Amino acid sequence: MTNDRLTTKNVRTSASHPLRIATLPVGENGGAVGVTFAPGKRQASAMTGIWERDLDEDLNAIRRWGASDLITLIEPHEFIELHIEDLPERTVLHGLRWHGLPITDGAAPDNRFLAPWKALLPTLLQRLDQGKRVVVH
């Protein structure tokens, strides 16, 4: 087997590894918080392997799961590293509300997260109470 065939075989895509969303039910009206990894991520040397995901396919999966909102916890430089610079715009095109609340890996949330979170939390709680679903990555 050549290196090219081995590499192609080991590439993880949205088709070979459909987006999985861990679901945490909230309230009594069907609300839920979903947790997943970055939709559409493309990485040649991730700890978990080679990723070549399709952003639109992953955002469709998030919509099919029933999400109304997508909360992104990655930092600005990670959008570039994961090749998902247009995630905010594409999320809106898929009918989702996008919220960017960056947290540095391995660190406690700072004001880049805390200030917008404080403003967003009442709205999210209301949506969850109404049975809406929110995905966090």
C-alpha positions as CSV (number, residue, x, y, z in Angstrom):
1,M,0.0,0.0,0.0
2,T,1.4,3.4,-1.0
3,N,1.6,6.3,1.4
4,D,-1.0,8.1,-0.8
5,R,-3.5,5.3,-0.4
6,L,-2.8,5.0,3.3
7,T,-3.3,8.8,3.8
8,T,-6.5,8.8,1.8
9,K,-7.8,5.8,3.7
10,N,-7.1,7.5,7.1
11,V,-8.6,10.9,6.3
12,R,-11.7,11.6,8.4
13,T,-14.5,13.4,6.6
14,S,-18.0,14.4,7.3
15,A,-19.1,11.4,5.3
16,S,-16.8,8.8,6.9
17,H,-17.3,10.2,10.4
18,P,-20.7,12.0,10.6
19,L,-20.9,14.8,13.1
20,R,-21.7,13.5,16.6
21,I,-23.5,15.8,19.0
22,A,-23.5,14.8,22.7
23,T,-26.9,15.9,24.0
24,L,-27.7,17.2,27.4
25,P,-31.5,17.7,28.0
26,V,-32.5,21.0,29.6
27,G,-35.9,21.6,31.2
28,E,-39.2,20.0,30.4
29,N,-40.0,21.4,27.0
30,G,-37.4,19.5,24.9
31,G,-34.6,22.0,25.2
32,A,-31.1,20.7,25.0
33,V,-27.4,21.7,24.9
34,G,-25.3,19.8,22.4
35,V,-21.5,19.5,22.5
36,T,-19.4,18.6,19.5
37,F,-16.1,19.6,17.9
38,A,-15.5,22.4,15.4
39,P,-17.8,21.9,12.4
40,G,-15.9,21.8,9.0
41,K,-12.5,21.4,10.6
42,R,-9.6,20.5,8.4
43,Q,-6.4,19.5,10.0
44,A,-3.5,17.5,8.5
45,S,-1.9,16.6,11.8
46,A,-4.5,16.6,14.6
47,M,-4.0,14.4,17.6
48,T,-7.0,12.4,16.5
49,G,-5.8,12.0,12.9
50,I,-6.3,13.8,9.6
51,W,-9.5,15.8,9.2
52,E,-11.1,17.0,6.0
53,R,-14.6,17.8,7.1
54,D,-17.2,19.7,5.0
55,L,-18.5,22.8,6.8
56,D,-21.9,22.9,5.1
57,E,-22.5,19.2,5.7
58,D,-21.7,19.7,9.4
59,L,-23.8,22.8,9.7
60,N,-26.7,20.9,8.1
61,A,-26.2,18.1,10.7
62,I,-26.4,20.8,13.5
63,R,-29.7,22.1,12.0
64,R,-31.1,18.6,11.6
65,W,-30.3,18.0,15.3
66,G,-32.6,21.0,15.9
67,A,-30.2,23.7,16.9
68,S,-31.2,27.3,16.9
69,D,-27.9,28.7,18.1
70,L,-24.2,27.7,17.6
71,I,-21.7,28.8,20.3
72,T,-18.1,28.8,19.2
73,L,-15.4,28.6,22.0
74,I,-12.3,28.7,19.8
75,E,-10.0,31.6,19.6
76,P,-9.5,33.7,16.4
77,H,-6.3,32.1,15.4
78,E,-8.0,28.6,15.5
79,F,-10.4,29.6,12.8
80,I,-7.4,29.9,10.5
81,E,-5.7,26.8,11.8
82,L,-8.9,24.7,11.2
83,H,-9.6,26.4,7.8
84,I,-13.1,27.6,9.0
85,E,-12.6,31.3,8.7
86,D,-16.1,31.7,7.2
87,L,-17.8,29.7,10.0
88,P,-19.7,32.7,11.4
89,E,-21.2,33.8,8.0
90,R,-21.9,30.2,6.9
91,T,-23.7,29.5,10.2
92,V,-26.1,32.3,9.6
93,L,-26.7,31.2,6.0
94,H,-27.8,27.8,7.5
95,G,-30.4,29.6,9.7
96,L,-28.5,29.5,13.0
97,R,-27.6,32.3,15.3
98,W,-23.8,32.4,15.8
99,H,-22.1,33.4,19.0
100,G,-18.3,33.7,19.3
101,L,-17.1,33.3,22.9
102,P,-13.4,32.4,22.8
103,I,-11.6,30.5,25.6
104,T,-7.9,29.9,25.5
105,D,-7.2,26.1,25.6
106,G,-6.2,25.1,29.2
107,A,-7.2,28.4,30.7
108,A,-10.1,29.8,32.6
109,P,-12.5,31.9,30.6
110,D,-11.5,35.6,30.5
111,N,-13.4,38.7,29.7
112,R,-13.6,37.8,26.0
113,F,-15.9,35.0,27.1
114,L,-17.4,36.4,30.3
115,A,-18.7,39.7,29.1
116,P,-20.6,38.4,26.1
117,W,-21.7,35.3,28.1
118,K,-23.3,37.5,30.8
119,A,-25.3,39.3,28.1
120,L,-26.2,36.2,26.2
121,L,-27.2,33.9,29.1
122,P,-30.7,35.2,29.8
123,T,-31.6,34.9,26.1
124,L,-30.2,31.3,25.9
125,L,-32.0,30.3,29.1
126,Q,-35.3,31.6,27.7
127,R,-34.7,29.7,24.4
128,L,-33.8,26.5,26.2
129,D,-36.9,26.8,28.4
130,Q,-39.0,27.2,25.3
131,G,-37.6,23.9,24.0
132,K,-34.9,25.4,21.7
133,R,-31.6,23.6,21.2
134,V,-28.1,25.1,21.4
135,V,-24.8,23.5,20.1
136,V,-21.5,24.4,21.7
137,H,-18.1,23.6,20.2
